[in-house]
Amino acid sequence: MSLFVVEYTYSDETAAGRDEHRAAHRAWLGDLVERKTVLSSGPFADGSGAFIIVDAADAETVELLFTHDPFAVHNLVTASRIVEWIPVLGEFSL
């Protein structure tokens, strides 16, 4: 498997919707954590988005998987980016 970073960008206009669907979003991510697909996840401190580390076969798999995120289903993510990540040092390095 490979590691990927999913970076979400949020807008102020979607804040109320994210508040409404945050519990479902976190439950969905929590299930992926239990399955060891998501290794870590969290919002940026300034509220501008989020950073999610995913263990998956390829970027296409990650892209398809994240269409099921309640935030994505309800169009609450302004932009997203999926990038393969190669950690060299630290906890996630091979």
Secondary structure by P-SEA (a helix, b strand, c coil): cbbbbbbbbbcccaaaaaaaaaaaaaaaaaaaaaaccccccccccccccbbbbbbcccaaaaaaaaccccccccccccbbbbbbbbbccccccc
